[in-house]
Amino acid sequence: MLLIECFYYPGCEALNVLPDRLASALAAEAIQAEVQHHIIAVQGGLKRGIKGSPTILINGVDIAEVQAEGLT
């Protein structure tokens, strides 16, 4: 099963929309995943390598750092 972790810094507006959008996308594709949402302090996030807010990890891999095939 996939583990999806979403990290947000306090005040990040994505926290208002990302949980519902992610749940809808997973349901639409019939993907089962454990989804965790974390609000973390900026200093703690930087120590963990969280570069921005939101940061989404799938099985520990930051999706912003993965290049999709076919994209230039």
N, C-alpha and C positions, 0 to 999 in steps of 0.2 A: 504494500500500500504506500502511496505517496505521502510524504510529510511536507506540507506547505507552511512555512513560517513567514509571517508578515510583521515587520518591525516598523514602528512609527515613533517619531520624536513628538513630545508634547506639543499640541496645537496643530499637528499636521491635518489638513483638511481631508486627506485621502481616507482617514479613519471613518469619515461620514459616509463614504460611498464604496470603498473597496471591499469590505466584507460581503455586502449584498451582491455586488457585481461578480466577485469570485465565486460565491455560492451558486449564482445563476449560471455562470459559465461551466462550472463543474457538473451541474445537473443537466445542462443542455447536451453535454458530451458524454454523459453517463460515466463520469470518472469519480471513483471513490478515493478520498484523500482525508487524512487528518489535517485539519487547518487550525493553526494557532495564531492568535493576534497578540502582539506584545507592544506595550508603550514603554519606551526606555529613555532614560536621560541621554542627552547628546554625548556627554563625556563617557558614559558606559558604552554607548553605541560605537564610538570611535575606538575604544579599547577592543571591542569585538570585531572590528573591521566593517561595521555598518557605515557606508559612505553617504547615504542620503535617506530621506524619508518620503515615501515608504521604501523599504528594501524588502524584496520578496526572495526567499530561498526555497528551492524545491530540492528535497533530499540533501540539504546543505549547500547547494550551488546557487549563487546569486544569479538570477535570470538576466540582470542587466549586463553581466559579464560574459554571457554565452552568445556567440554569433550564430544566427540562424542561417542554414544553408540557402543559397540563392540570393541573399541580400548583399548589396555592395555598399 
